[in-house]
Structures are given as C-alpha cells and as structure tokens.
Amino acid sequence: MKASIHPEYHEVVFLDQQTGTKFISRSTLNSRETVELDGKTYPLFKCDVTSESHPFYTGAQTRLVETGRVEKFRTRFARTAGTTKKAS
C-alpha cells in the first residue's frame, strides 16, 4: 500500500442516543467529541438509530404491521360479509 493516501483507521465509540447503548468499532471517522471508556479515550459518534433501537431489529415493528393488516382486512371485508351473489 502507498503511504499517506489512506485514512487513519482507529477505534471509535458509537452511542445510540435512544437507548444509551455504547459500542466500540473501528472506523475512519473523525470526531471533535471524545469519551472515556475502560480507561481509554476514544472519538465519539452519536447515532440516531442502531440495531438496539430500530423497530425492524427489535421486533416492535412486526407487531404493529400485523395488527394493521388484520384491521385493514376486517374493515375491507366487513361491508361484504353479509351480502351474497345472485346466480344468473
């Protein structure tokens, strides 16, 4: 690899702002904010959504979607439930 053309790859702390969960990963990210974790200082990146808080990964979305589908089905077929077709 050529020297001085690649970004610095280092450990960064990612903070999920909804749950407060912190995890360390490697990244080329540069940040002005820092945080001390386990006695070391790391750059800090604040995430709005991670797998800890996103409804798709937590399963919260599945229940809402299923409930919405059932209600939509009931309202759609509630008006045709009592009617029958006449044979010609």
C-alpha positions in Angstrom: 0.0 0.0 0.0 1.1 3.5 -0.7 1.9 5.6 2.3 -0.1 8.7 3.2 -3.1 8.1 0.8 -5.3 6.1 3.1 -7.3 7.5 6.0 -6.4 6.6 9.6 -8.3 3.5 10.7 -8.9 3.6 14.5 -11.3 2.6 17.2 -14.4 4.8 17.7 -17.3 4.7 20.3 -20.7 4.7 18.8 -23.5 5.9 21.1 -27.2 5.1 20.4 -29.0 8.2 21.6 -32.4 6.4 22.1 -31.2 3.6 24.3 -27.8 5.0 25.6 -26.0 1.9 24.4 -22.3 2.3 23.6 -20.2 0.0 21.5 -16.7 0.2 20.1 -15.9 -0.4 16.4 -13.1 0.5 14.1 -13.7 3.4 11.6 -12.1 6.2 9.7 -14.5 8.6 11.4 -13.0 11.8 12.9 -15.0 13.5 15.7 -14.5 16.5 17.9 -16.2 14.8 20.8 -14.4 12.2 22.9 -15.5 9.8 25.6 -13.5 7.8 28.1 -14.4 4.1 28.2 -12.5 1.4 30.0 -9.7 3.9 30.9 -9.0 4.9 27.3 -10.2 8.0 25.3 -12.0 7.4 22.1 -13.7 9.6 19.5 -17.5 9.6 20.0 -20.1 9.3 17.2 -23.7 9.8 18.2 -26.2 7.6 16.2 -29.9 8.3 16.0 -30.7 4.7 15.3 -28.8 1.4 15.7 -29.8 -2.2 15.8 -30.5 -1.8 19.5 -33.3 0.7 18.9 -34.6 0.2 15.3 -38.1 -1.3 15.3 -37.1 -3.8 12.5 -34.3 -5.3 14.5 -36.1 -5.2 17.9 -39.3 -6.8 16.6 -41.6 -3.9 17.6 -42.4 -3.1 14.0 -43.7 -6.7 13.3 -46.4 -6.5 15.9 -47.6 -3.1 14.6 -47.7 -4.2 11.0 -49.5 -7.5 11.8 -52.2 -5.6 13.8 -52.6 -3.1 11.0 -53.0 -5.8 8.4 -55.7 -7.6 10.4 -57.7 -4.4 11.0 -57.4 -3.5 7.3 -58.7 -6.9 6.3 -61.6 -6.7 8.7 -62.7 -3.3 7.6 -62.4 -4.2 3.9 -64.5 -7.4 4.2 -66.9 -6.2 6.9 -69.1 -4.5 4.4 -69.3 -7.5 2.1 -69.6 -10.2 4.8 -73.5 -10.1 4.8 -74.0 -9.9 1.0 -74.4 -12.9 -1.3 -74.1 -13.0 -5.1 -77.2 -14.0 -7.1 -76.8 -16.7 -9.7 -77.9 -15.7 -13.2 
